Amino acid sequence: AAFLAGLPKAPNSYHPKRNPRAAVGRRNYVLRRMLEDGYIDSEQLWAASGKSIELRGRKPGEVINAPFFAEEVRREIIDRYGEDALYRGGLSVRTTLDPRLQTIGSQALRDGLISYDRRHGWRGPIARINAEKSWIDQLNLVPIPAGMNEWVLAVVLEMTNETAFIGLSDRSRGSIPLAELTWARACWENQKLGPEILQVPEVLARGDVIAVESLISQGKEDEQPTKTYALRQIPDVEGGFVALDPHTGRILAMVGGWSFQESQFNRVTQAMRQPGSAFKPFVYLAAIEEGYTPASVILDAPFVIDQGPNLGLWKPENYGREFGGPATLRFGIEKSRNLMTVRLANSIGIGKVLEAARRFGIGVFQPHLSIALGSGETTLLKLTAAYAMLVNGGKQISPSLIERIQNRHGLTIARRDKRPCAECQGVLGLNPNVPRLMDYRKRVTDPATAFQVTWMLKGVVDRGTGRRIRELGRPLAGKTGTTNKSFDTWFIGFSPDLVAGVYVGFDKPRTLGYKQTGSNVAAPIFKNFMELAMADQPPVPFRIPRGIRMVRIDAKTGRLPEPSTERMILEAFKPGTEPTSKTMMNPDSVGSPAVARDGSSTFDSGLY
């Protein structure tokens, strides 16, 4: 206590590790003053003065690097109580952050952005200096770019066709083999690549200042000689990542971009972007609420709308510009068919879709049919929270950063969970009764509808555009999203108890490149996160609510299986909507649920 009391005058000068003598002297000065003022006696002074200053380091989990999350908390406290309360009010703030998931999410996003950037070529050195003389002094004058992290600056001194020899700011030297340069093809317009790299001089030149990473830090020391490095490049693409508890809305991890030092703009909460196909589940949810089922059949065929005088025709297309005729709703969402989705929205009315988007907190949009394809802008946090409401059974949640705030006297002045709990009061452990808390969450859709959409999204992972995630061998669901010309890519996915969202795109919108989609840009980030986040947890199946019947059907037709059925799936139906006949359903010209010609049954089918 005496040491801490004397520390504020000059914390750096009295640092107990760097200046132990000064630190002990300062502490003893405080002890002598305490003796003079009558707070301690001579015996206590003698005993305390003879002790060394013992330091106890923090545990690794006590400090976590989450600058985007911390900044959001700072803004929220200022909005609630003002700057004076934040910096001088003595507030104790307990957040919802999970340090382990934050670390995993940050690394997954970082690796994903690097992977994309490497696939799209080398943009050149950070700077160029004269490598003939005084290269160390010149190198140390080059500003270190933000976001380097564990990478270091180096200058190319010499090279052969097979190896580049580099110098580092600590005067050490190393080399970069050709194998670590083959990714660095020239970056051309629209993210196109130049020719393959066959020699080192095709990438580097003497005097180039570059970012490098030791291969030993990557665990490759057995494969390469010591002081061997790999060429690195700070991505110019950006992205965001967020993970939520779907039952409470607690934000467990948030990464708003490559580097907070480089840009404080948070792509999770501040970037308004078109979600593309990641919005489609809410079109299908609106349709199910109107009486359709996952086995209802709609037409995958050209769709044209006259937009009015001088506005021309609107002709949406599927990715790949192909179409396949009648298919089930499940097929439409698993394969992300634009034409089926637009035709479905047009049939039920775009107003129903907009109402679903409003209820789930995605946004309030103008009544344009293109909204069904995700043209309305929203944030990653809003869309991820909307998916959380699907997996939690249709209960409304509000994403939360702060669990509880206490004032300087220890009094709780704000808390996330506002439910009353009489059994929670008093001394801990004296009340033997388990607290019974009421669920006051507002319902945004019924549990059966929420599960049907969740079950369809599980099919996206099992058979559709997110099938690379199936390799994890866990019950997971989600949806990819890609906007026009691949400007933005998304993947929002979940397990029964964890939902995570990924966005990747440029801050100044431009194409990510040919065939760059949510499935190969954003989905791998989600996969890498979930693989580590759930590594120590047993697989948990999606919870089937009351009012759902699981029926085996023909995956292609949506009808009951026949001897000729090639593949069956287990589909979720509400009672009374499951197929009861093997008879072929005939399309209704206006797109409402059609009736079998033999009159044997009526069920949802035939949207055209």
C-alpha positions in Angstrom: 0.0 0.0 0.0 2.9 2.4 0.8 4.5 1.8 -2.5 1.2 2.4 -4.4 0.6 5.6 -2.5 4.0 7.0 -3.7 3.8 5.7 -7.2 1.5 8.4 -8.9 4.2 11.1 -8.7 6.4 9.4 -11.3 5.2 5.9 -12.2 8.0 5.3 -14.8 10.8 6.5 -12.5 9.6 4.2 -9.7 9.0 1.2 -11.8 9.7 -1.8 -9.5 11.3 -3.9 -12.3 13.3 -1.2 -14.1 14.2 0.9 -11.1 14.0 -1.3 -8.0 16.2 0.9 -5.8 14.2 4.0 -6.6 10.9 2.1 -6.0 12.1 0.8 -2.6 13.3 4.3 -1.7 10.0 5.9 -2.6 8.1 3.3 -0.6 10.3 3.8 2.5 9.8 7.6 2.2 6.0 7.0 2.4 6.5 4.7 5.4 8.5 7.4 7.2 5.9 9.9 6.6 3.3 7.5 8.0 5.4 7.2 11.1 5.6 11.0 11.5 1.9 11.4 11.1 1.2 8.6 13.7 -0.3 6.0 11.4 2.4 3.3 12.2 4.9 2.8 15.0 8.7 2.3 14.8 8.4 -1.4 14.9 6.1 -1.5 11.9 8.3 0.9 10.0 11.3 -1.4 10.6 9.5 -4.5 9.6 8.0 -3.0 6.4 11.2 -1.2 5.3 13.1 -4.5 5.2 10.8 -6.2 2.8 11.3 -6.3 -1.0 8.5 -5.2 -3.3 6.9 -8.4 -4.6 5.1 -8.3 -7.9 2.3 -10.6 -9.0 1.6 -10.6 -12.7 -1.9 -10.8 -14.2 -3.2 -14.1 -15.5 -3.4 -14.3 -19.3 -7.2 -14.2 -19.2 -7.3 -11.0 -17.2 -6.2 -8.8 -20.0 -7.6 -9.1 -23.5 -7.1 -7.1 -26.7 -10.6 -6.0 -27.8 -10.3 -2.4 -28.8 -13.4 -2.2 -31.0 -15.5 -3.8 -28.2 -14.0 -1.4 -25.6 -14.7 1.6 -27.8 -18.4 0.6 -28.2 -18.6 0.2 -24.4 -17.1 3.7 -24.0 -19.5 5.3 -26.4 -22.5 3.6 -24.7 -21.4 4.8 -21.2 -21.0 8.4 -22.5 -24.4 8.2 -24.1 -25.9 7.1 -20.8 -24.0 9.1 -18.2 -21.8 11.6 -20.0 -18.0 11.9 -20.2 -17.5 13.2 -16.7 -19.1 10.0 -15.2 -17.0 7.8 -17.5 -13.7 9.3 -16.6 -14.3 10.6 -13.0 -17.3 8.8 -11.8 -15.5 5.7 -10.4 -17.8 3.4 -12.4 -17.2 -0.4 -12.4 -18.3 -1.8 -15.7 -18.7 -5.6 -16.2 -19.1 -6.4 -19.9 -20.4 -9.5 -21.8 -17.1 -10.2 -23.5 -15.8 -13.7 -23.5 -11.9 -13.4 -23.7 -11.5 -16.9 -25.3 -14.0 -16.3 -28.0 -12.7 -12.8 -28.6 -9.2 -14.2 -29.2 -10.5 -16.9 -31.5 -12.7 -14.5 -33.5 -9.9 -11.9 -33.9 -7.5 -14.5 -35.2 -10.1 -16.1 -37.5 -11.0 -12.7 -39.1 -7.3 -11.8 -39.4 -6.4 -15.1 -41.1 -9.4 -14.8 -43.4 -8.5 -11.3 -44.6 -4.9 -12.4 -45.1 -6.1 -15.4 -47.1 -8.2 -13.3 -49.4 -5.5 -10.7 -49.8 -2.9 -13.3 -50.8 -5.2 -14.7 -53.4 -5.3 -11.3 -55.1 -1.7 -10.5 -55.5 1.1 -8.2 -54.4 0.6 -4.4 -54.4 4.3 -3.5 -54.0 6.7 -2.6 -51.2 5.9 -0.3 -48.3 8.8 2.0 -49.2 12.1 2.0 -51.1 15.5 3.1 -49.7 19.1 3.1 -50.9 20.5 -0.3 -49.8 24.1 0.6 -50.7 25.0 2.2 -47.4 23.5 3.1 -44.0 20.5 0.9 -44.7 19.9 0.4 -40.9 19.5 4.1 -40.3 17.3 4.5 -43.3 15.1 1.5 -42.4 14.6 2.8 -38.9 13.3 6.1 -40.4 10.5 4.3 -42.3 7.2 4.6 -40.3 5.8 1.3 -39.2 2.4 0.8 -40.8 -0.6 0.2 -38.4 -1.7 -3.3 -38.1 1.7 -5.0 -38.4 1.2 -6.9 -35.1 3.9 -9.6 -35.0 5.3 -8.7 -38.4 8.5 -6.6 -38.7 10.0 -4.3 -41.4 13.0 -5.5 -43.5 14.9 -4.2 -46.5 16.0 -6.3 -49.5 19.8 -6.2 -49.6 20.7 -8.8 -52.2 18.9 -11.5 -54.2 19.3 -14.5 -56.5 16.7 -16.1 -58.6 15.9 -18.4 -55.7 16.4 -16.3 -52.6 16.1 -12.7 -51.3 18.5 -11.7 -48.6 17.1 -9.1 -46.2 18.3 -6.9 -43.3 16.2 -6.1 -40.2 16.2 -3.0 -37.9 17.9 -4.9 -35.1 20.9 -5.4 -37.5 20.2 -9.1 -38.0 19.9 -10.6 -41.4 17.8 -13.3 -43.0 16.4 -14.7 -46.2 13.2 -15.3 -48.0 13.0 -18.4 -50.2 11.2 -18.3 -53.5 8.5 -20.7 -52.1 7.4 -17.8 -49.8 7.0 -15.4 -52.7 5.0 -17.4 -55.3 1.7 -16.0 -54.0 2.9 -12.4 -54.7 1.7 -12.2 -58.3 1.0 -8.7 -59.6 -2.3 -7.2 -58.5 -4.2 -5.9 -61.5 -7.5 -4.0 -61.9 -10.7 -5.6 -60.5 -8.6 -8.0 -58.3 -7.2 -9.9 -61.3 -3.8 -11.5 -61.0 -0.6 -11.1 -63.1 1.6 -14.0 -64.3 2.9 -16.7 -62.1 6.1 -16.0 -60.1 9.1 -18.0 -61.3 12.0 -15.9 -59.9 12.6 -13.6 -56.9 13.4 -10.5 -59.0 9.8 -10.7 -60.4 8.5 -9.6 -57.0 11.3 -7.8 -55.2 14.2 -5.4 -55.9 17.1 -4.1 -53.9 16.1 -1.4 -51.4 12.5 -2.6 -51.1 11.1 -2.2 -47.6 8.7 -5.0 -46.9 6.8 -6.6 -44.0 8.1 -10.1 -43.1 7.3 -12.8 -40.6 9.6 -15.3 -39.1 8.8 -18.9 -40.2 9.9 -20.0 -36.8 6.9 -18.1 -35.3 4.7 -20.0 -37.6 6.0 -23.4 -36.3 8.0 -24.1 -39.4 11.4 -24.3 -37.8 11.9 -27.9 -38.8 11.2 -27.1 -42.5 13.4 -24.1 -42.9 16.9 -22.9 -41.6 16.9 -20.3 -38.9 16.3 -16.7 -39.8 14.1 -17.6 -42.7 11.2 -15.3 -43.3 8.0 -15.1 -45.3 6.8 -12.0 -47.3 3.7 -10.4 -45.8 1.3 -7.7 -46.9 -1.3 -5.7 -44.9 -4.7 -6.4 -46.5 -6.5 -3.5 -48.1 -9.8 -5.5 -47.7 -11.7 -5.1 -44.5 -14.2 -7.1 -42.5 -16.1 -7.5 -39.3 -16.8 -10.4 -36.9 -19.3 -10.7 -34.1 -20.5 -13.6 -31.9 -23.6 -13.6 -29.7 -25.4 -15.7 -27.2 -28.7 -16.2 -29.1 -30.7 -16.6 -25.9 -29.7 -13.4 -24.1 -28.2 -11.2 -26.8 -24.9 -10.9 -24.9 -22.1 -9.9 -27.3 -19.4 -12.4 -26.7 -16.8 -11.2 -29.3 -16.5 -8.3 -31.6 -13.8 -7.4 -34.1 -14.6 -4.3 -36.2 -11.7 -4.5 -38.7 -8.1 -5.4 -39.4 -6.6 -2.9 -37.1 -8.1 -0.5 -34.6 -4.8 1.5 -34.7 -5.3 1.9 -38.5 -9.0 2.7 -38.4 -11.5 3.1 -35.6 -14.5 2.6 -37.9 -16.4 -0.4 -36.7 -17.6 -2.6 -39.5 -19.8 -4.6 -37.1 -21.9 -1.6 -35.8 -21.3 1.3 -38.2 -20.9 -0.1 -41.7 -24.3 0.0 -43.5 -24.0 -2.6 -46.3 -26.3 -4.7 -48.5 -26.6 -8.2 -47.1 -27.4 -9.9 -50.4 -28.6 -13.4 -50.1 -28.0 -13.4 -46.3 -31.4 -11.6 -46.1 -33.2 -14.4 -47.9 -34.2 -16.5 -44.8 -36.6 -13.8 -43.8 -38.3 -13.9 -47.2 -38.9 -17.7 -46.6 -39.9 -17.0 -43.0 -42.6 -14.6 -44.2 -43.8 -17.2 -46.8 -44.0 -19.9 -44.1 -46.0 -17.5 -41.9 -48.4 -17.2 -44.9 -49.0 -20.9 -45.1 -46.1 -22.3 -47.3 -43.9 -25.1 -46.1 -40.3 -26.0 -46.8 -41.7 -28.6 -49.3 -43.8 -26.1 -51.3 -42.8 -25.9 -54.9 -42.0 -22.7 -56.7 -40.7 -22.0 -60.1 -37.0 -21.3 -60.8 -37.4 -19.5 -64.1 -36.9 -16.1 -65.7 -38.7 -13.3 -63.9 -39.3 -9.8 -65.5 -41.0 -6.7 -64.1 -41.7 -3.5 -65.9 -40.6 -0.8 -63.5 -42.5 2.1 -65.1 -42.1 4.8 -67.7 -38.5 5.3 -68.7 -37.2 2.9 -66.0 -36.9 -0.2 -68.1 -37.3 -3.8 -67.1 -36.0 -5.4 -64.0 -34.7 -8.9 -64.7 -33.0 -10.6 -61.7 -30.8 -13.6 -62.4 -29.5 -16.5 -60.5 -25.7 -16.8 -59.8 -24.4 -18.5 -62.9 -27.4 -17.4 -64.9 -29.0 -20.8 -64.8 -32.5 -22.0 -63.8 -34.0 -25.4 -63.2 -37.8 -25.2 -63.2 -40.1 -26.2 -60.3 -38.3 -26.8 -57.0 -39.0 -26.8 -53.3 -38.5 -23.8 -51.0 -35.8 -25.8 -49.3 -33.9 -26.1 -52.6 -34.3 -22.4 -53.2 -32.6 -21.4 -50.0 -30.0 -24.1 -50.0 -28.8 -23.1 -53.4 -29.6 -19.4 -52.9 -31.8 -19.1 -56.0 -32.6 -15.5 -56.7 -35.4 -16.1 -59.1 -37.2 -18.4 -56.7 -36.8 -15.9 -53.9 -38.2 -13.0 -55.9 -41.1 -15.0 -57.2 -41.9 -16.1 -53.7 -41.8 -12.5 -52.3 -43.9 -11.3 -55.2 -46.5 -13.9 -54.5 -46.9 -13.3 -50.8 -46.4 -9.5 -51.2 -43.3 -7.6 -50.5 -45.1 -5.9 -47.5 -45.0 -9.3 -45.7 -41.3 -9.5 -46.2 -40.7 -5.9 -45.0 -42.8 -6.6 -41.9 -40.6 -9.6 -41.1 -37.5 -7.5 -41.5 -38.9 -4.9 -39.2 -39.9 -7.4 -36.5 -36.5 -9.0 -36.5 -34.7 -5.6 -36.2 -32.9 -5.8 -39.6 -34.3 -2.4 -40.8 -37.1 -0.5 -42.3 -37.0 -0.5 -46.1 -38.9 0.9 -49.0 -41.4 -1.5 -50.7 -39.2 -2.6 -53.6 -39.1 -6.2 -54.7 -35.3 -6.1 -54.8 -35.3 -6.0 -51.0 -36.0 -9.7 -51.2 -32.5 -10.2 -52.6 -30.9 -8.1 -49.9 -30.6 -4.7 -51.4 -31.7 -2.9 -48.2 -28.7 -1.8 -46.2 -28.1 -3.0 -42.6 -25.3 -3.7 -40.2 -23.6 -7.0 -39.4 -24.7 -6.7 -35.8 -28.4 -6.3 -36.7 -28.4 -9.2 -39.1 -26.6 -11.5 -36.7 -29.1 -10.7 -34.0 -31.9 -11.5 -36.4 -30.4 -14.9 -37.0 -30.1 -15.4 -33.3 -33.9 -14.9 -33.0 -34.4 -17.8 -35.4 -32.4 -20.3 -33.4 -33.8 -19.2 -30.0 -37.3 -20.0 -31.1 -38.5 -16.6 -32.2 -37.8 -14.6 -29.1 -36.7 -11.0 -29.4 -33.3 -10.1 -28.1 -31.3 -6.9 -27.9 -27.5 -7.2 -28.5 -25.8 -6.1 -25.3 -22.2 -5.1 -24.5 -22.6 -4.3 -20.8 -23.7 -6.9 -18.2 -23.7 -4.5 -15.2 -22.6 -1.1 -14.0 -21.8 -0.2 -10.4 -21.0 3.2 -9.0 -18.1 4.1 -6.7 -20.0 2.8 -3.7 -20.7 -0.6 -5.2 -24.4 0.1 -5.9 -25.6 -1.5 -9.2 -27.0 1.4 -11.3 -27.6 -0.6 -14.5 -27.8 -4.2 -15.5 -28.6 -6.1 -18.7 -31.1 -8.6 -17.2 -33.9 -6.5 -15.8 -36.1 -9.4 -14.6 -37.1 -9.2 -11.0 -35.7 -12.0 -8.8 -36.7 -12.0 -5.1 -34.8 -15.3 -4.4 -31.6 -13.7 -5.7 -31.5 -11.1 -2.9 -29.8 -11.4 0.4 -26.7 -13.4 1.5 -25.5 -15.8 -1.1 -26.2 -19.4 -0.1 -28.8 -18.9 2.6 -31.7 -19.4 0.3 -32.0 -23.1 -0.6 -34.5 -22.4 -3.4 -33.4 -22.2 -7.0 -34.5 -18.9 -8.4 -37.4 -19.0 -10.9 -37.2 -16.3 -13.5 -39.9 -15.4 -15.9 -39.2 -15.1 -19.6 -40.5 -11.6 -20.7 -39.0 -11.7 -24.1 -41.3 -10.5 -26.9 -42.1 -13.1 -29.6 -41.3 -12.1 -33.1 -42.5 -15.3 -34.7 -43.9 -18.6 -33.5 -41.4 -21.4 -32.4 -42.5 -23.8 -35.2 -41.9 -21.2 -38.0 -38.5 -20.3 -36.5 -37.5 -23.9 -36.4 -38.6 -24.6 -39.9 -36.3 -21.8 -41.2 -33.5 -23.0 -38.9 -33.9 -26.5 -40.3 -33.7 -25.2 -43.8 -30.6 -23.2 -42.9 -29.1 -26.4 -41.6 -29.6 -27.7 -45.1 -27.5 -24.8 -46.5 -24.6 -26.2 -44.5 -25.3 -29.8 -45.2 -26.0 -29.5 -49.0 -26.0 -25.9 -50.1 -23.7 -22.9 -50.5 -22.3 -23.3 -47.0 -21.4 -27.0 -47.3 -17.7 -26.5 -46.7 -18.7 -25.9 -43.0 -20.1 -29.4 -42.9 -16.6 -30.8 -42.5 -16.8 -29.8 -38.8 -19.2 -32.6 -38.2 -21.5 -30.6 -35.9 -25.1 -29.4 -36.0 -24.6 -26.0 -37.6 -26.8 -23.8 -39.8 -26.3 -20.5 -41.7 -26.5 -18.6 -44.9 -24.1 -17.1 -47.3 -24.5 -13.6 -48.8 -23.0 -12.0 -51.9 -24.0 -8.7 -53.4 -23.9 -7.5 -57.0 -20.5 -7.7 -58.6 -19.2 -9.3 -55.4 -18.9 -6.0 -53.6 -19.8 -7.5 -50.2 -19.7 -11.1 -48.8 -21.3 -12.4 -45.7 -21.9 -15.5 -43.7 -24.2 -15.6 -40.7 -24.4 -19.0 -38.9 -25.1 -20.6 -35.7 -25.1 -23.7 -33.4 -28.0 -24.1 -31.0 -26.3 -21.9 -28.4 -23.9 -19.6 -30.4 -24.4 -17.4 -33.4 -21.7 -15.6 -35.3 -21.6 -13.2 -38.2 -18.9 -12.4 -40.7 -18.7 -9.6 -43.3 -15.8 -9.0 -45.8 -15.6 -6.1 -48.2 -13.8 -2.8 -49.1 -14.5 0.4 -47.2 -14.8 2.1 -50.5 -17.1 -0.4 -52.3 -15.6 -2.2 -55.2 -15.5 -5.7 -56.5 -13.8 -8.4 -54.5 -13.1 -10.2 -57.7 -14.5 -12.8 -60.1 -16.3 -15.6 -58.3 -15.6 -14.2 -54.8 -18.7 -15.1 -52.8 -19.8 -15.5 -49.3 -19.1 -19.2 -49.5 -15.3 -18.8 -50.3 -14.5 -15.5 -48.6 -16.7 -15.1 -45.5 -17.7 -18.8 -44.7 -14.1 -20.0 -44.1 -13.8 -17.4 -41.3 -16.9 -18.6 -39.6 -15.7 -22.2 -40.0 -12.3 -21.5 -38.4 -14.0 -19.7 -35.5 -16.5 -22.4 -34.8 -13.9 -25.1 -35.1 -12.0 -23.7 -32.1 -14.9 -22.1 -30.3 -16.7 -25.5 -29.9 -13.6 -27.7 -29.7 -14.2 -28.7 -26.1 -18.0 -29.0 -26.3 -20.1 -32.0 -27.2 -22.3 -31.7 -30.3 -25.8 -30.4 -29.4 -28.7 -31.0 -31.9 -31.1 -28.3 -32.7 -34.0 -28.3 -30.3 -37.4 -29.3 -31.9 -40.3 -27.3 -30.5 -43.8 -28.5 -29.9 -46.0 -28.3 -32.9 -43.4 -29.7 -35.3 -43.6 -33.1 -37.1 -40.5 -34.5 -38.7 -41.5 -36.3 -42.0 -39.3 -38.1 -44.5 -40.0 -36.7 -48.0 -38.5 -36.9 -51.5 -35.8 -34.2 -51.4 -36.4 -33.3 -55.1 -40.2 -33.2 -55.3 -41.2 -32.4 -51.7 -43.7 -35.3 -51.8 -43.8 -38.5 -49.8 -41.1 -41.0 -51.0 -41.9 -43.4 -53.9 -39.9 -46.4 -55.1 -38.2 -44.1 -57.7 -37.1 -41.6 -55.0 -33.3 -41.1 -55.3 -32.8 -39.2 -52.0 -34.9 -38.6 -48.9 -34.6 -36.0 -46.3 -36.2 -35.4 -42.9 -38.3 -32.3 -43.2 -40.1 -30.1 -40.6 -43.8 -29.5 -40.9 -46.5 -27.9 -38.8 -49.4 -30.4 -38.1 -51.8 -30.5 -41.0 -49.3 -29.2 -43.5 -47.2 -32.3 -44.1 -47.7 -34.1 -47.4 -50.3 -37.0 -47.3 -50.2 -38.0 -50.9 -47.6 -39.0 -53.5 -49.6 -37.3 -56.2 -47.8 -34.8 -58.3 -48.7 -31.2 -57.4 -49.8 -28.9 -60.2 -48.8 -25.3 -60.3 -51.4 -22.6 -59.6 -51.1 -19.8 -62.0 -51.3 -17.1 -59.3 -48.8 -18.7 -57.0 -51.0 -19.8 -54.1 -50.9 -23.2 -52.5 -52.2 -25.6 -55.2 -54.6 -28.5 -55.0 -53.8 -32.0 -56.3 -55.9 -32.8 -59.4 -57.1 -36.1 -57.9 -58.6 -34.2 -54.9 -56.8 -36.5 -52.5 -55.3 -33.7 -50.3 -54.5 -30.0 -50.1 -51.2 -28.7 -49.0 -48.7 -25.9 -49.7 -47.2 -26.2 -53.2 -47.0 -24.6 -56.6 -45.8 -21.0 -56.3 -45.3 -19.8 -59.8 
